[in-house]
């Protein structure tokens, strides 16, 4: 018999704290537009349990995740590999929460580590898991896949690959009410730009709120950012405003809420993880980076002030990436042990990938596991930066990526191994 419990726990939002995500943002948090949360879902079949924690931060790191898993395990029977912690990647959350182990200079946009704030976020994650376990109640699962157009597209070029499919799973109580839901949207949660100084869950947070309001009661909706490394609203948004966040979010929420659902097959639960060694890409010389930066600035000047905003933003982002690369410094490891995680809920699979996987890898994962209902969780359990395809060159994402070309394929292969072996 399947039981599911869920909850929402507010996150700390100290005023004056630097916001994480944009290197060219000036000033700290000036207020709160919408509250930030940890949303938790726990499911158990009486033998195995899993816990999914969606947290409205820019990212999480492996050390933070390990400590939360340890403390959840100490208070329950949930194994560490059965706890998935995924950031929504909002750029309107407090900085200072997480580290980017591969690039110590990333504090320029992550914020200097704040141990007290980090501890508060860890405590909220642990509290959310504990409360979700208290809320366990008999449930049945239904699944669906919405098609969401005109929200998320390639942010590298207007005609680039994207993924309009938004798979979701819902847990219903005996009366058919929605207890909890999970959805996966391949999109950066970056409708709001660097000028925003108000706390906000941005796009994914607004979709969660919209669905929770639609289903009413105590329903909890966990939003997962999928393989979103090269996907955003750059070519679909009309402005970088809260009204535009709500407009785009309402399109996605309406598509999910209106989608026909089918019962999930079976309810056995499983969890597994694998650590994949990834090499780092060779660093580009300072002289080469300076040359590319000068050329990008010439292109931005040539566009002029009347150029469409997406075209200007594309070059501005490239310039920001080159500045990040030029300022990068500090010791780096020769390789990173990247965690891939697979959680199973009957025929539903949750695929946890660290960092910013390009959408092509999300599409490849779902194609390889076409007999399963796959929800991809990017920014899960650690942050390893961008994971572009080997064909990607130039632009912000390729410039700041630190893992070696081919890393994405290795992560997908590991995930598929876990699924094929019946693990997770």
C-alpha angles and dihedrals in degrees: 000000000000120000125187132190130182142174147166123234121187120240125224113266108185115189115238092028114131113255116234128236113043121078093200098052118120123204136019132271109306099185148326124278096173130357121259120229148186107227116199134194123185122186129184136178093195093264106049131024135196131196125203117192120188110192126191098228133109093254146327128231133221096251093052091048093048092053093048091048091049093052094044089050092049090056099039145018093261110124119226092245089055094061116086118189115189128178118218089219096231111170090211099071129099119285123221095059102102142026130226100219095193094056118033090184090066089093084090088078102014094053126240110297111269107198094194093051091044089053091052091052091049089050091051091052092050092045091050092053092048094049092047089055090051088052095055112140135163111279145166126218130232127180139201143162120226123201110224116190128186096022110079125030140147110297093199096063133357093241096042125122119286139163117235092178117106111189117198142175127207130200112213127194124226091278094051096255118144110254096174143341140196125205133177121212120180098221141107110248091229110118087125116069137213092281090068114098099173125100112250142154086226117200103345092042091052092050090052092050092047094052093044089053091046095051093038128190115071096324116151122203119198112202118205123198104223128201092327105149094118098023129090143126093270094119097032107044120093095202141353094252139119089246088058091049088056093046095052093041091052090055091054096041092049092050092051095044092048097048120111112245133208130202115267113243114245125337109232111142127217141165136193140157138195131199113224119198110227125187122221125248117250112262118250115237120261090239092055092047091050090051092051090047093053091048092049091051090052090053091050091051090048091054091061129201094290095061117115111273095240091056092049092044091052092058093039089055090050089053091049090051092052090049090051090050092048092051095044113118147138130080118316129192120247090240142357129232101227117199120224115190133194123192121185130207104174106291091349117099126192110204113201117201126176119233132354109330115190114246092248088070092051090051090048091051094052092044092052091048097040092143090063134065099243126197114186120213112198121188086037126158095339143012120242097162126239121353104197127178115264089248092061114103133169124003130087099293098050092042096055097036111116104183117087123262111272094036093116093057090052091053093049091049091052092049091050090049091055091049094045092050091055090248110138 
